[in-house]
Amino acid sequence: MPDALARGPRVHLRPLDPDDEAEFLRLVRRSRTLHRPWSHPPATPDSFRELAASRPGDARLVICRNEDGVIVGYFALGQIVYGHFRNAYLGYYAFEPYAGHGYMREGLELVLRHAFGALKLHRVQASIQPENERSIALVRSAGFRKEGFSLRYLKIGGRWRDHEHWAITIEDRRAPHQPA
Ligand SMILES: CC(C)(COP(=O)(O)OP(=O)(O)OC[C@H]1O[C@@H](n2cnc3c(N)ncnc32)[C@H](O)[C@@H]1OP(=O)(O)O)[C@@H](O)C(=O)NCCC(=O)NCCS
């Protein structure tokens, strides 16, 4: 497996690997109730291979538990643009039976360390459906600020859904904003 990109007390961050296919697809099957209606992760070998194929401008990452290496969650830093923007769009989902144990919170901290460190980004944005309270709580607890709202912004599960835009910049990391 690839080396860890960042390590915390309970979990570490590493790139998604083609060899994760069987474990990843098993976790997706087991997590269907958790993921719907918010996320539709790859559920077939072909869609997993498409996800795992490396592409410039996209970092596909997994959070693994330190004690046994099991995958507990997934994060993507997508559409990475440098130049005057240095921005990425963040996507994520936890896996059952590991959701609700604080692994995603710790994992998000590692993702941000990687994004603002090795990847030299300036800003990370997560777009979240307003009803997705668990997801909003996760980014808010990591210091993201709500920046805006777009009607029918992303097509999820076959329908165009409204989304809130939550963002964090490197300056927010240096001087954390107090959540409202
Ligand atoms: C949103 C999502 C990723 C959150 O994952 P999670 O595993 O619940 O997140 P975490 O456990 O790391 O953190 C959140 C909770 O764990 C709790 N927690 C933190 N540290 C903990 C610890 N050491 N032990 C136990 N619980 C802990 C937090 O208090 C928080 O609880 P709360 O929900 O009561 O506020 C998950 O719900 C999910 O996959 N949802 C479906 C997909 C999705 O919505 N993706 C995002 C689309 S925008």
PDBQT file of the ligand as one rigid body, heavy atoms in Angstrom, charges set to zero:
ROOT
HETATM    1  C1  LIG A 201     -20.897  13.271   6.828  1.00  0.00    +0.000 C 
HETATM    2  C2  LIG A 201     -20.127  12.042   7.272  1.00  0.00    +0.000 C 
HETATM    3  C3  LIG A 201     -18.898  11.882   6.380  1.00  0.00    +0.000 C 
HETATM    4  C4  LIG A 201     -19.683  12.234   8.727  1.00  0.00    +0.000 C 
HETATM    5  O1  LIG A 201     -18.944  11.083   9.098  1.00  0.00    +0.000 OA
HETATM    6  P1  LIG A 201     -18.852  10.603  10.623  1.00  0.00    +0.000 P 
HETATM    7  O2  LIG A 201     -18.164   9.292  10.630  1.00  0.00    +0.000 OA
HETATM    8  O3  LIG A 201     -20.192  10.681  11.255  1.00  0.00    +0.000 OA
HETATM    9  O4  LIG A 201     -17.938  11.733  11.229  1.00  0.00    +0.000 OA
HETATM   10  P2  LIG A 201     -17.144  11.689  12.610  1.00  0.00    +0.000 P 
HETATM   11  O5  LIG A 201     -17.576  10.536  13.451  1.00  0.00    +0.000 OA
HETATM   12  O6  LIG A 201     -15.712  11.833  12.338  1.00  0.00    +0.000 OA
HETATM   13  O7  LIG A 201     -17.528  13.038  13.340  1.00  0.00    +0.000 OA
HETATM   14  C5  LIG A 201     -18.741  13.374  13.606  1.00  0.00    +0.000 C 
HETATM   15  C6  LIG A 201     -19.266  12.774  14.943  1.00  0.00    +0.000 C 
HETATM   16  O8  LIG A 201     -18.384  11.921  15.682  1.00  0.00    +0.000 OA
HETATM   17  C7  LIG A 201     -18.261  12.374  17.040  1.00  0.00    +0.000 C 
HETATM   18  N1  LIG A 201     -16.930  12.059  17.560  1.00  0.00    +0.000 N 
HETATM   19  C8  LIG A 201     -15.831  12.820  17.467  1.00  0.00    +0.000 A 
HETATM   20  N2  LIG A 201     -14.798  12.199  18.079  1.00  0.00    +0.000 NA
HETATM   21  C9  LIG A 201     -15.277  11.030  18.561  1.00  0.00    +0.000 A 
HETATM   22  C10 LIG A 201     -14.697   9.954  19.298  1.00  0.00    +0.000 A 
HETATM   23  N3  LIG A 201     -13.403   9.982  19.669  1.00  0.00    +0.000 N 
HETATM   24  N4  LIG A 201     -15.467   8.879  19.602  1.00  0.00    +0.000 NA
HETATM   25  C11 LIG A 201     -16.788   8.873  19.248  1.00  0.00    +0.000 A 
HETATM   26  N5  LIG A 201     -17.389   9.877  18.561  1.00  0.00    +0.000 NA
HETATM   27  C12 LIG A 201     -16.636  10.929  18.229  1.00  0.00    +0.000 A 
HETATM   28  C13 LIG A 201     -18.493  13.810  16.910  1.00  0.00    +0.000 C 
HETATM   29  O9  LIG A 201     -18.916  14.378  18.150  1.00  0.00    +0.000 OA
HETATM   30  C14 LIG A 201     -19.586  13.865  15.877  1.00  0.00    +0.000 C 
HETATM   31  O10 LIG A 201     -20.798  13.513  16.510  1.00  0.00    +0.000 OA
HETATM   32  P3  LIG A 201     -22.142  14.268  16.187  1.00  0.00    +0.000 P 
HETATM   33  O11 LIG A 201     -22.599  13.667  14.884  1.00  0.00    +0.000 OA
HETATM   34  O12 LIG A 201     -22.997  13.930  17.329  1.00  0.00    +0.000 OA
HETATM   35  O13 LIG A 201     -21.789  15.723  16.069  1.00  0.00    +0.000 OA
HETATM   36  C15 LIG A 201     -21.011  10.751   7.205  1.00  0.00    +0.000 C 
HETATM   37  O14 LIG A 201     -22.193  11.000   7.927  1.00  0.00    +0.000 OA
HETATM   38  C16 LIG A 201     -21.350  10.317   5.801  1.00  0.00    +0.000 C 
HETATM   39  O15 LIG A 201     -20.610   9.564   5.176  1.00  0.00    +0.000 OA
HETATM   40  N6  LIG A 201     -22.514  10.779   5.279  1.00  0.00    +0.000 N 
HETATM   41  C17 LIG A 201     -22.998  10.357   3.975  1.00  0.00    +0.000 C 
HETATM   42  C18 LIG A 201     -22.150  10.915   2.845  1.00  0.00    +0.000 C 
HETATM   43  C19 LIG A 201     -22.110  12.430   2.867  1.00  0.00    +0.000 C 
HETATM   44  O16 LIG A 201     -23.014  13.094   3.333  1.00  0.00    +0.000 OA
HETATM   45  N7  LIG A 201     -21.009  12.988   2.328  1.00  0.00    +0.000 N 
HETATM   46  C20 LIG A 201     -20.823  14.423   2.247  1.00  0.00    +0.000 C 
HETATM   47  C21 LIG A 201     -21.554  14.993   1.085  1.00  0.00    +0.000 C 
HETATM   48  S1  LIG A 201     -21.392  16.769   1.083  1.00  0.00    +0.000 SA
ENDROOT
TORSDOF 0
